[in-house]
Amino acid sequence: MTGRIQKIDIVLIQLSFEHLLKLLGNRETLWTLPRQRGVNMSVELDKFFQKYYSANIMRLAVLGPQSLDEMQQTVEKIFSEIPDKDVEMPMWNDPPYGPEELQRWIKIVPQSDLRALYFTVPVPYSHPAYKTSVSLSLRYC
C-alpha cells in the first residue's frame, strides 16, 4: 500500500488514540489531524508508554557472530532495566471503521501510471488462531 493510500485510510479511521498507534504516520497524521480532533499526542504517547512499556509483552530477536553467552550478556546489559509491569498485551475490540467510514468508493488520481484496486475488510482480531493463517486465507480469496 502506498503512502498516499495509507494517508486516506488514516483520515477515514475513527481516530481513537489506540488505533492511531497502529499506524505509521507523518506530521499531518500524527500531529495536525489529532490536534484538529482534540487529541494531544504527547500526552497520549506518555500515557501509553507508562502503561504498556513492560518487558513481559516485548520480544527480542538477536543475531550475531558472538557466542550465545556473549550475546546473552550484551542483551541483559542493555535491556535488563526495562521494567516488568506484568501487564496484558493491549487489545482493541472496537473496530477502527464505523458505518460512516465503510462502503465507500474512493478514487485517487495517481502520480504515476498505476492501476490498482484495494479492498479494506475489517476482520476480528485473529492472533489466537495464528496457526491457521486466517489472515492469509482472506488475502487470497
N, C-alpha and C positions, 0 to 999 in steps of 0.2 A: 504494500500500500504506500503510495507516495505521500510526501509531506502535505501537499495541498488537500488531498482527500482526507488524510488524518485530521487536518485542521477543521474540516467541515464536520467530521464526527465529534470533535471536541466541542464545537459550537452547539451541536444538536443535543448532546448528552444532558440529562438532568443533573446539573452541576452540584453534587454534594462533594465535599472535600475528599471523601473516601474514594469516589470514582475518579476524581481528578488525579489522585496519587498513582493510579494505574496507567496513566497516560504520559507519554513524553510530550514535552511542550517547548514553547519559546516564550519570549517576553509577553506577547499578546495573550497566549493561552494560560500562562502561569501567573501573570500579573494583571494585565488590563481586564480580561474577562472576569476573573474572580472579584476584582475591585468593583466592577460595574454591578456585580451581584451581591455586594456587601460582604465578601469573604476576604479576610486578612490572611494571606498565605503564610506570612512569617509566624503568626500566632498559631495557625493550624498545623504547620510543619513542626513547630516546637511541641505542641500537644501530642502529635503522632509520635514523635521521637521519644518523648518522656514515657509514653505508654508502651510502645512496641519495640524500642531498641533493646533487645534482650537476646542473649546468647542461645537460649533454648529454642528460638524459632529461626535461627540463622544456620546456614550451611556454608561450608568452605571446601573447595577442592584445590589441592596443591600438587604441582608437578614440577620436578626439577632434577638436576643431576646429583643432588646431595643424597646421602643415605637417609633412610626413614627416620632414624634417631635425630639426625641433624635437622631435618625438616620439621619434626615434631617440636624440637627445642625452639626453632625460629618462630613457628606458628604460636606456640604457647607464650613466648616473649612478647610478640606483637599483639595478640588477641586476648590474653588472659584477663585483661582489665574490663572487658565488656561484661556488664552485669547480667546475671541470670535472674530475671524478674518472674520466672515461671508463668509467663503469660501464654494464652492460647493464640494460635495463628488467627489474625483477623479474618472474618468472613462477612461479606456483604450480601445479604439476601434480597435487598431491594434492587429492582432492575435499573440499569443505567438509562433505559429509554422508557418513557411513558407513552400513552396513546397519542399524544401530540407529536412525538418525535418519530413514531413508527409509520409505516406505509407511506413513505414519501418517495417521490421521484426527483432526483437532483441531477441536473445536467451541468457538467463542469467543462468550460472551454479549455482545452489542453494548451500547454505552452509548446508542445512539440507534437509530431504526428503520432497519436496514441489512440487506440481503440480498446476500451476495456469496460467491463461490466462488473460491478461489485455489489454483492448482496451482504447485508449485515443481518444475521439471525441471532438474536439473543437466546442463549441456552442456559439452563440452570448450572450451577457450579458442579463440575463433574470430577474433581480430583479424587474423591473416594473410589471412583471406578476407573482410575487411570490405566489399570492393566488391560482394560477392554478397549482402550483407544477410542472412546466415544467421539472426541473432537475430530479425529482423523476420519471417522465414518461420515461425519457431517461435511467435511471438506470435499469429499469425492462423490457426493450424492448426485 
